[in-house]
Amino acid sequence: MSDSDEGAGRAAPSRRKDARRNKEALLDAAAAVFVASGVDAPVRDIAARAGVGLGTIYRHFPTRADLIIAVYRHQVDACAEAGPALLAGGATPHAALGEWIGLFVDFLVTKHGLAAVLHSDEAGFDALHTYFLDRLVPVCAHLLEAAAAAGEIRSDIDAYTLMRGVGNLCIGAEDDPRYDARRLVALLVAGLRSPQNHLSGR
């Protein structure tokens, strides 16, 4: 193998890594624009926020539906990946659980516009809903197990049931400024504590 071949071999993974970072930055920009202006926001606004040309967006995402689905999956992935990181760096497993539930609430409150659009393609939405559950329920379960093992919370809490409860508390939160879903969810998370922790004030 020549020096030029070796150089090309090293450059290829670097280019792939750069392309992945650029795509993630584009999805972050699209998510921010969708939250601020809705999923019908002009693509040029997303391009401006991401610092790329319109052609770059259309090359990655030929249709708006492609972009919406990619943003949804990207946000699900970010929420899923945050769980282990919070558990590793949190003061306690219960604290990590509370922080993760806060991120989950942010996701739920900001994704309703995405979900409404995705309902127009029932098959596509069903696939994304399955992806959502497959990615996030195990993360929540792991956080609950860690907090239960530490004796901080009850051991009979089901991750899916908790997530459904949090989701129900978030319904309509973006439409009523007087309704503070985050405060109610924080009370719910506080209520997960085991009886002895409630008595001791921990």
C-alpha positions, 0 to 999 in steps of 0.5 A, spaced: 500 500 500 502 506 498 503 512 502 497 516 498 493 509 499 494 510 507 492 517 507 486 516 503 484 510 508 485 515 514 481 520 511 475 516 509 473 515 517 474 522 518 470 525 513 464 520 515 465 523 522 465 530 520 459 528 515 455 525 521 457 531 526 454 536 520 448 532 520 447 532 527 448 539 527 443 540 522 438 536 526 439 540 532 438 546 528 431 543 525 429 541 532 430 548 535 426 552 529 420 547 529 420 548 537 420 556 535 416 556 529 412 549 528 414 544 523 411 548 517 417 553 518 421 555 512 427 550 510 431 557 509 430 558 516 433 551 518 439 552 513 440 559 516 440 557 523 445 551 521 449 555 517 448 551 511 445 552 504 438 549 502 441 544 497 445 541 503 438 540 507 435 537 501 441 532 499 440 529 506 432 530 507 429 530 500 422 532 503 419 535 509 417 529 512 424 526 511 426 531 515 421 531 521 422 524 522 429 524 522 428 530 527 424 526 531 428 520 531 434 524 533 431 527 539 429 520 541 436 518 541 439 524 545 434 522 550 436 515 550 443 517 550 442 522 556 440 516 561 447 512 562 451 519 562 446 522 568 446 516 572 454 515 571 455 523 573 449 524 578 449 525 585 444 519 586 440 515 582 434 518 584 437 525 582 439 522 575 432 519 574 429 526 576 434 529 571 432 524 565 425 525 567 426 533 566 429 531 559 423 527 557 418 532 559 422 537 555 422 532 549 414 531 550 412 538 550 416 540 544 414 534 540 407 534 540 407 538 533 412 533 530 407 528 532 401 531 529 404 531 523 406 524 523 399 522 524 397 523 517 402 517 515 399 512 520 404 507 518 410 511 519 407 514 526 406 507 528 413 505 526 416 511 530 412 510 536 415 503 536 422 506 536 420 511 541 418 505 546 424 501 544 429 506 545 426 510 552 423 505 556 429 501 557 433 507 559 427 509 564 427 502 567 435 502 568 434 508 572 428 506 576 432 499 577 438 503 580 434 508 584 431 502 587 437 498 588 440 504 592 434 504 596 431 511 594 425 509 591 420 503 591 421 497 587 415 496 584 415 502 579 414 500 572 418 504 567 412 504 561 407 506 566 411 511 569 412 514 562 405 514 560 403 518 567 408 523 565 406 523 558 399 524 561 401 530 565 404 533 559 398 533 555 396 541 553 402 544 556 404 548 550 397 551 549 396 553 556 402 558 559 398 557 566 399 550 566 406 548 569 407 540 567 414 540 569 412 542 576 407 536 577 412 531 574 417 533 579 412 532 584 410 525 581 418 524 581 418 526 588 413 521 590 416 515 588 421 515 594 420 509 598 417 510 605 423 510 609 426 516 605 420 520 606 420 519 613 427 520 614 427 526 609 432 524 604 
